[in-house]
Amino acid sequence: MQHTHTQDTLVGLFVAFGIAGLFFLALQVSNLSSFSNDDTYTVTARFQNSGGLKPRATVSSSGVKIGQVKSISLDPKTFESVVEMSISSRFNTLPDDTSASIFTAGLLGEQYVSLEAGGSDELLKDGGKIELTQSAIILEKVIGQFLFKSAEEKAEGNK
């Protein structure tokens, strides 16, 4: 069999495009792809428990990505998680009584912040705070409570 230079070049290009496609897919899955940071405003929310939420996690409203988590820190006085979010300036019409919840998406259990707009006429501004929050649901805690409750009911039934 005789290989030509053209075949070798085509195979090389095919492999290069395959590697580039895998790299792009990895960036999309890991949420490391660039998000426009130059035209955003920052808001914060406090949660009793931020669960497995990570910086660069998605911030969405009605299922639409509107920003990402900038940082997560612990308030040493209240022991609450302080989540700082960058919201795209295109979505600068969020009311100041917007609520924030931490949910889990997908099979891998990636967590994200979901914002639900309120009814106020005042808008969230740069540096604004979201007061109404719902912490992440910790699956281990829920299972533990269920097992404890069922064991308690069984013990009461044996009396």
N, C-alpha and C positions, 0 to 999 in steps of 0.2 A: 504494500500500500504506500501510496505517495501522499505526503501532507504538503499542502501548499502554504505559503506565507500568509495568504488571505484567510485560510481556515484557522491558523494559529491566532491571528489578530482578532477574528470574530469570537473565538472561544475566550480569549483574554478579556475582550470587552464585555461578554456575557457574564463572566465571573466578577468583573469589576462592578457592573451594574447590580448584580446580586448582592455583593457585599455592601454597596451603598444603600440598597433598599433595606437590608437588615439593620444597618446603622440608623437609618431614618425611622424604621419601625421601633427600634429600641428607645430612641429619643421620645417618640410619641407615647409609648407605654409607660416610661419612667417619668413623664411630665417634665423633662429637662429641656424640651424645645423652647425656643425663645418666646417670651411673652412680652408684648410691648410695655416696657417699664417707663418710657419717656412721657407718656400722656395718661397718668393715673392719679388717683387721690387715695389717701390712706384713712382707713377707719379701724377701730379696735372693738373687740368684744371680749367679755370675761365669761369663762365657763368654769363650773365646779370640777369638771373632768374633761380634758380634751382628748382622752383615749389615745389612739394611734395616729392622730393628725400630725402631719409633717409640713415643714416649710415647702413652698411651691405646690401645695395641694390646691385643687380647684375650688374656686368660690363661684357658686352658681345661683341663679334666680330663675325659677320656673323651668329648670332643666337647661338653661343657657349659660355657658361659661362667661362670667363677667369680670373675673379677676383671679387672683391667686393669693395664698397665704404667704405673707412676707416673713413673719417670725412668730415664735411661740415662746413665752417666758412665764416665769412664776412670780406672782406678787408676794413678796416675803411677809407682808402684813396680813393679807386676807387668805393666802394660800390658794388663790385661784389662778387658773391658766389665763394669761392675757394673750389673745390672738390678734396680731396685727395683719390686716389685709390690704392689698393693693387692688383697687377697683378701677377698671378702665373708665376714662372720662366720658366715653360715649354713654355710659350708664349713670349719669349724674342726677337722675331724677328719683332716686330712692328716698322715700319719706324718712324722717328722723325717728319714727316709731317702728322701723323695720325690725323683724326678729331674725335671729341666727340660730341654726341648729346644725349639729354635726351628724352626718349620716354616713353609711357605708355603701360603696358602689362596687359592683362587679364581683366576680368569683374570687379575686385575690384579696378582697376586703379592704381596698383602698378607701380611706376616709376623705370626705370633702365637707365644706361649709355650704349650707343652703340658706339663702336669704329670702325671707318672705316679706313682701312690702306691706306696710301698714296703711292707714288712711289719713295721716297727717298732711297738712298743707306745707309744713316746713320740710326742707330737704337735708339729707346728710351732707355735710361738707368735709373738706380735708381736715383730718384730725378729729372727726366726729366719733362718738361712742354709740355702740348698739347696746341698749339696756336689756332687752328681752332676749334671753338665750336659753337653749336647751342643750345640755351636755350630751356627749357620746354615750350610747348604750353599750355597756361592757358585757359581752356575751357570757363570760365566766361568772359574773355577778348574778345575772338573771338565772342561769342554770343552777347556781348555788342556792338562790332563794327558792326556786321551784323544788329542788330536792329537799331542802329544809322543811318547806311547807308540807310536802307529801309525807315526809317522815313524821312530822308532828301530827298530821291527820290520822296516820296509821296507828300511832301511839295512843291517840285519844279513842280510836275505834276499838282498841284492845282492852280498854278499861271497863 
